[in-house]
Amino acid sequence: MRKILMLTAASCLFALMTACGGGGGGSSSPAQSTQSPPSSTSTSPTAGTPSTGASPTPVANQMSVTVGPNTWNAQNVLYTSVTICVPGTSNCQTINNVLVDTGSFGLRLFNSQVTLPLQKVSATVGGTLTECTTFGSGTAWGTVAQADIKLAGEVASKAPIQLIADPAVSGSAANNCIPAGVTDVNSPAALGANGILGVGLNAADCGASCVATTSPGWYFGCTANATTCPGTTVPLANQVTNPVSMFAHDNNGVVLTLPSIPSSGVSSVSGTLTFGIDTQANNALGSAKVYTLNNNYDLTTSFNGNTFPESFLDSGSNGLFFNDSITTCSGSTFYCPASTMSLSAVMQGLNGNNVSLNFDVGNANTMVGNGAYAMNDFAAQGGSANLFDWGLPFFYGRSIYTAIAGTTNSGGTGPFFAF
């Protein structure tokens, strides 16, 4: 989730709402990125075998995703339901309203939503393995536990997941994970979801850097009631992991498909998340064009005479984020032009493949005020002159393929996007 900026239903009609223009509960200025991609030496899946053909025994590999009214009145947030189990048992729990995110890696659930007695992972330095996860406008502090993750007919067995805001380590959050001025994403209300399903471009969320050194500052060993925790190295097998990479098959990426919607937005919409690329009949790459990425997992976007070298596709961002002179809503970074604007940009991959894209920017206040939750022209300032975030609005009307780094399919070797 390289960026998620929520506009609540009350939203910018009441411009001082803290969620207005803020990420995950709220800064008023969008931050640039979420998790930094791991080094290229650690991008292969930590478990499973990269799929290059049809599964020997096809399984149900498709699940429903929705955008619509929700408990937190968060706009353009894509949700699904996730089932977790105590590893190797039938003691399971289904958690609804989990954000589907092609911009991060791994399952992260708020501890308050999990009722299962999951086994915590021990840190190399002692204590419980605890992670500080950084998103576009906030940080999430929580322990690492093991669970079987069931998505459609697929299973990621004994997968490391993050339990955000685990009270067992809450006393060390401020010293280890919450720098001054950054939001602590410590509740479903702060995020607008009960957790995050990261099905992005990588397997392990940190990779070789965290295996070798504590310098990334992501993982710690925390004892009960500690006020500060020492950093720790973490083997790949214990790092929070993209569950798709751990499937027995259909483990080389995902296809996210959403229908087209009118420019005025709609109250709700449903689509599908399909696991695997070229592994079953329903996930064939076909004629989709492949856009390869640089070492930071970025594309390039050219717009309005400017080049944005940090460009990416991210279903966990609820808008299109880029800096421009378009009029913003009062007290917000979301755009509120007098009438819908028709714009165009050129997206290019590292492989030279490019495409001219037409897109709209509408008045965020008007759409939200009219009851829209799904909007393809919901946009805001990006907070950086280099950033162009093609968030969830870009996904409407498309099937977008996200290929995991180090895996293969008919389009080549990931990481890449295709549509």
C-alpha positions in Angstrom: 0.0 0.0 0.0 2.3 2.6 -1.2 -0.3 5.2 -0.4 -3.9 5.2 0.9 -5.5 8.6 1.4 -9.1 8.4 2.8 -11.9 10.8 2.1 -14.7 10.0 4.5 -18.4 10.4 3.6 -18.5 13.6 5.7 -15.1 14.3 4.0 -14.0 17.6 2.7 -17.5 18.9 3.1 -16.2 19.3 6.6 -12.6 20.1 5.7 -11.1 19.7 9.1 -11.9 16.0 9.3 -8.6 14.3 10.0 -9.1 11.6 7.4 -9.6 14.2 4.7 -6.5 14.0 2.5 -4.6 11.9 5.0 -3.3 8.4 4.6 -4.5 5.7 6.9 -6.0 8.1 9.4 -4.5 11.1 8.5 -1.8 13.5 7.7 -2.9 16.3 5.5 0.0 15.9 3.1 0.4 12.6 1.2 3.7 10.9 1.8 5.6 9.4 -1.1 5.7 5.7 -0.7 5.0 2.7 1.5 7.3 -0.2 1.9 10.6 0.0 0.1 11.1 -3.0 -2.3 13.6 -5.5 -1.0 17.0 -5.9 -2.7 16.9 -7.7 -6.0 18.7 -10.7 -4.6 15.8 -11.6 -2.4 12.7 -11.2 -4.6 12.0 -14.9 -5.2 9.2 -16.4 -3.3 10.1 -17.8 0.1 7.9 -20.9 -0.4 6.1 -22.6 -3.2 7.2 -23.1 -6.8 6.9 -20.5 -9.5 4.1 -21.6 -11.8 4.8 -21.5 -15.5 1.9 -23.6 -16.8 -1.5 -25.0 -15.8 -1.8 -26.4 -12.3 -1.7 -30.2 -12.3 -4.8 -30.2 -10.2 -6.8 -26.9 -10.8 -8.2 -25.3 -7.7 -10.6 -22.5 -7.1 -8.3 -19.5 -7.6 -10.7 -16.6 -7.7 -12.4 -14.5 -5.0 -14.7 -11.6 -4.9 -13.6 -8.0 -4.1 -15.9 -5.1 -3.5 -16.0 -1.3 -3.1 -18.9 0.3 -1.4 -20.4 1.6 1.9 -18.5 0.5 4.9 -18.2 1.1 8.7 -15.6 3.8 8.3 -17.2 5.7 5.4 -13.9 5.3 3.4 -14.1 6.0 -0.3 -12.5 3.9 -3.1 -11.2 1.2 -0.7 -11.2 -2.3 -2.2 -12.2 -5.0 0.3 -12.3 -8.8 0.4 -12.7 -11.5 3.1 -9.8 -13.5 4.4 -9.9 -16.8 6.3 -7.1 -17.6 8.7 -6.6 -20.8 10.8 -4.4 -22.0 13.5 -1.7 -23.9 11.4 -2.6 -27.5 10.6 -6.1 -27.3 12.3 -9.7 -26.6 11.4 -9.8 -23.8 14.0 -10.4 -21.0 11.6 -11.8 -17.5 11.4 -13.0 -15.3 8.5 -12.3 -11.6 8.7 -14.2 -9.3 6.4 -13.3 -5.8 5.0 -9.7 -6.5 4.5 -8.1 -4.0 2.0 -6.7 -5.6 -1.2 -3.3 -4.1 -1.9 -1.1 -4.6 -4.9 1.4 -2.1 -3.4 2.5 -4.2 -0.4 3.4 -7.7 0.5 1.9 -9.9 3.2 -1.3 -10.2 5.3 -1.6 -7.7 8.2 -4.6 -7.8 10.5 -5.5 -5.7 13.4 -5.0 -7.8 16.6 -8.4 -6.6 17.8 -10.1 -8.5 15.0 -8.3 -11.8 15.5 -9.7 -14.3 18.0 -7.6 -17.3 17.3 -4.7 -18.4 19.6 -2.0 -17.9 16.9 1.6 -18.8 17.8 3.9 -15.7 17.8 7.3 -15.9 16.1 10.4 -15.5 18.3 13.0 -13.0 17.4 16.7 -13.8 16.9 17.7 -11.4 19.6 15.0 -12.7 22.0 11.5 -11.7 22.7 8.6 -11.7 20.2 9.3 -10.7 16.6 7.7 -7.3 16.0 7.5 -5.2 12.9 7.3 -1.5 12.1 5.6 -1.2 8.8 5.6 2.1 7.0 2.9 3.2 4.6 2.2 6.4 2.7 1.1 8.4 5.7 1.5 6.3 8.8 3.2 3.4 10.5 1.8 0.1 11.9 3.5 -1.6 14.8 2.7 -5.2 15.7 3.9 -8.7 16.4 4.5 -11.5 13.8 2.5 -14.7 14.2 1.9 -17.8 12.1 -1.4 -18.7 10.4 -2.7 -20.8 7.6 -4.2 -18.3 5.1 -7.1 -19.6 3.0 -8.1 -17.5 -0.1 -10.6 -19.1 -2.4 -9.3 -22.6 -2.8 -5.7 -21.7 -2.2 -3.8 -22.1 1.0 -0.6 -20.5 2.3 0.4 -22.8 5.1 2.1 -21.5 8.3 2.5 -18.0 6.8 4.0 -15.2 8.9 1.4 -12.4 9.3 1.5 -9.1 11.2 -0.9 -8.5 14.1 -1.1 -4.7 14.1 -1.6 -2.9 17.4 -1.0 -6.1 19.5 -1.3 -4.8 23.1 1.5 -7.1 24.1 4.0 -4.6 22.5 2.0 -1.4 22.5 4.3 0.2 25.1 7.2 0.2 22.6 5.4 1.6 19.6 6.3 5.3 20.3 10.0 4.7 20.7 10.4 2.2 17.9 7.9 3.0 15.2 6.2 6.4 15.4 8.5 9.3 14.6 7.2 12.7 15.4 4.4 13.9 13.2 3.6 10.5 11.7 0.2 8.8 12.2 0.1 5.6 14.2 -2.2 3.4 12.2 -3.4 1.5 15.3 -7.0 0.7 14.7 -9.4 -0.3 11.9 -10.8 3.2 12.1 -7.4 4.7 11.4 -7.0 2.6 8.2 -10.6 2.2 7.1 -10.2 -1.6 7.0 -9.7 -4.6 9.3 -6.4 -5.3 7.8 -4.4 -5.4 4.6 -3.9 -8.2 2.1 -0.7 -7.4 0.4 -0.5 -9.3 -3.0 2.1 -7.1 -4.7 5.3 -7.5 -6.6 7.4 -9.3 -4.1 7.3 -12.3 -1.7 9.1 -11.4 1.5 8.3 -7.9 2.7 11.9 -6.9 3.5 14.1 -9.6 2.0 17.9 -10.0 2.0 18.5 -6.6 3.8 16.6 -7.8 6.9 18.3 -11.2 6.8 21.8 -9.6 6.9 21.4 -6.5 9.0 19.1 -4.6 11.4 19.7 -1.3 9.5 16.4 -1.2 7.6 14.7 -0.7 11.0 11.7 -2.9 10.2 12.0 -5.8 12.7 12.6 -5.9 16.4 12.6 -8.3 19.3 10.2 -7.2 22.0 9.7 -8.5 25.5 6.4 -8.0 27.4 5.8 -4.5 28.7 9.1 -3.2 27.1 9.2 0.5 26.3 11.9 0.0 23.6 13.0 -3.0 21.7 16.3 -3.9 20.0 16.5 -4.4 16.2 16.9 -7.9 14.9 17.8 -9.7 11.7 15.1 -12.0 10.4 15.4 -15.1 8.1 13.2 -15.0 5.0 11.0 -17.8 6.4 9.9 -15.6 9.3 9.4 -12.3 7.4 5.8 -11.3 6.7 5.2 -12.9 3.3 2.9 -12.3 0.3 0.6 -15.4 0.7 0.3 -15.8 -3.0 4.0 -16.7 -3.2 3.3 -19.6 -0.7 0.5 -21.3 -2.7 1.3 -24.7 -4.1 0.3 -23.5 -7.5 -1.1 -20.2 -8.9 1.8 -18.5 -7.0 3.4 -16.2 -9.6 1.1 -13.2 -9.3 -2.5 -12.0 -9.4 -5.1 -10.5 -11.8 -7.4 -7.8 -10.4 -10.5 -7.2 -12.5 -13.0 -4.5 -12.0 -15.8 -3.3 -14.2 -16.1 0.2 -15.8 -18.0 2.8 -13.9 -19.5 6.2 -14.8 -17.5 9.4 -14.2 -20.0 10.4 -11.5 -19.1 7.3 -9.5 -21.4 4.6 -8.0 -22.3 3.5 -4.6 -20.8 0.0 -4.9 -19.1 -2.2 -7.4 -17.8 -5.8 -7.4 -14.9 -7.5 -9.2 -12.6 -10.5 -8.9 -9.1 -11.2 -7.6 -7.6 -14.2 -9.5 -4.5 -15.9 -8.3 -1.8 -17.0 -10.8 -0.8 -15.8 -14.2 -0.9 -18.3 -17.1 -1.6 -21.1 -14.6 -5.3 -21.7 -15.4 -7.7 -20.8 -18.1 -9.1 -17.8 -16.1 -5.7 -16.1 -15.7 -4.1 -16.2 -19.1 -2.0 -13.2 -19.9 -3.2 -13.3 -23.5 -2.7 -10.0 -25.4 -2.1 -7.9 -22.3 1.0 -5.6 -22.7 3.8 -6.1 -20.2 5.4 -3.1 -18.5 8.6 -4.0 -16.7 9.9 -2.1 -13.7 13.1 -0.6 -12.4 14.9 -1.7 -9.3 12.5 0.4 -7.2 9.5 -1.3 -8.9 8.6 1.9 -10.7 7.4 2.9 -14.1 7.7 6.3 -15.7 4.7 8.6 -16.4 4.8 11.7 -18.6 2.0 14.2 -17.9 1.4 17.9 -18.6 5.0 18.4 -19.7 6.5 16.8 -16.7 8.1 13.4 -16.1 7.2 11.4 -13.0 10.0 8.7 -12.5 8.3 7.2 -9.4 5.1 5.9 -11.0 3.3 2.7 -10.0 0.0 0.8 -10.0 -1.4 0.4 -6.6 -4.9 -0.9 -5.7 -4.3 0.1 -2.1 -4.2 3.8 -3.0 -7.8 5.1 -3.1 -7.1 7.8 -5.7 -4.9 9.0 -8.4 -2.0 11.0 -6.8 0.1 13.5 -8.7 1.1 17.1 -8.3 -0.7 19.6 -10.5 -2.3 23.1 -10.4 -5.8 21.7 -10.3 -8.0 23.4 -7.7 -8.1 21.4 -4.5 -11.0 21.0 -2.1 -11.0 23.5 0.8 -8.6 22.2 3.5 -7.7 19.1 1.6 -5.2 17.8 -1.0 -8.0 16.2 -3.0 -8.9 17.9 -6.3 -12.1 19.8 -6.7 -12.3 21.3 -10.2 -15.4 23.3 -11.1 -16.2 20.6 -13.7 -14.8 17.2 -14.6 -11.4 17.5 -16.4 -10.4 15.2 -19.2 -6.6 14.6 -19.1 -4.0 12.4 -20.7 -0.7 10.9 -19.8 1.9 8.4 -21.2 3.0 5.5 -19.0 6.2 3.7 -20.0 7.9 0.5 -18.7 11.6 -0.1 -18.4 11.3 -2.4 -21.4 10.2 0.6 -23.6 6.5 -0.5 -23.8 4.3 2.6 -23.5 0.7 3.5 -23.6 -1.3 6.8 -23.9 -3.9 7.0 -21.2 -6.9 9.2 -21.0 -8.3 9.8 -17.5 -10.6 12.2 -15.7 -10.4 14.3 -12.5 -13.7 15.1 -10.9 -14.8 17.2 -8.0 -14.2 15.0 -4.9 -16.6 16.9 -2.7 -19.5 16.6 -5.2 -19.0 12.9 -5.8 -18.7 12.0 -2.1 -21.6 14.3 -1.3 -23.8 12.5 -3.8 -23.1 9.2 -2.1 -20.4 7.7 -4.4 -17.9 5.2 -2.9 -16.4 3.9 -6.2 -15.0 6.6 -8.4 -12.7 6.5 -11.4 -11.8 10.2 -11.3 -11.0 10.6 -7.6 -7.6 12.3 -7.4 -5.3 14.3 -5.1 -1.9 15.9 -4.9 0.9 13.5 -4.7 3.2 15.2 -2.3 6.2 14.8 -4.5 7.2 16.2 -7.8 8.5 12.7 -8.8 5.4 10.7 -7.8 2.5 9.6 -10.0 0.4 7.0 -8.2 -2.1 5.2 -10.4 -4.3 4.1 -7.6 -7.7 2.3 -7.5 -9.4 4.6 -10.0 -7.0 3.3 -12.7 -8.2 -0.3 -12.1 -11.8 0.3 -13.0 -12.6 -1.2 -16.4 -9.4 -3.2 -16.6 -7.8 -6.5 -15.8 -4.4 -5.7 -14.3 -1.8 -8.4 -13.9 0.8 -8.1 -11.1 3.7 -10.5 -11.6 5.8 -11.4 -8.5 9.5 -10.8 -8.8 11.5 -13.9 -9.8 8.5 -15.8 -11.1 7.8 -16.5 -14.8 4.9 -16.6 -17.2 4.4 -16.1 -20.9 5.1 -12.4 -20.5 8.6 -13.0 -19.0 10.0 -12.8 -15.5 8.5 -10.6 -12.8 8.3 -8.0 -11.5 6.0 -6.4 -14.0 2.5 -5.0 -14.5 0.4 -5.9 -17.5 -2.9 -4.8 -18.8 
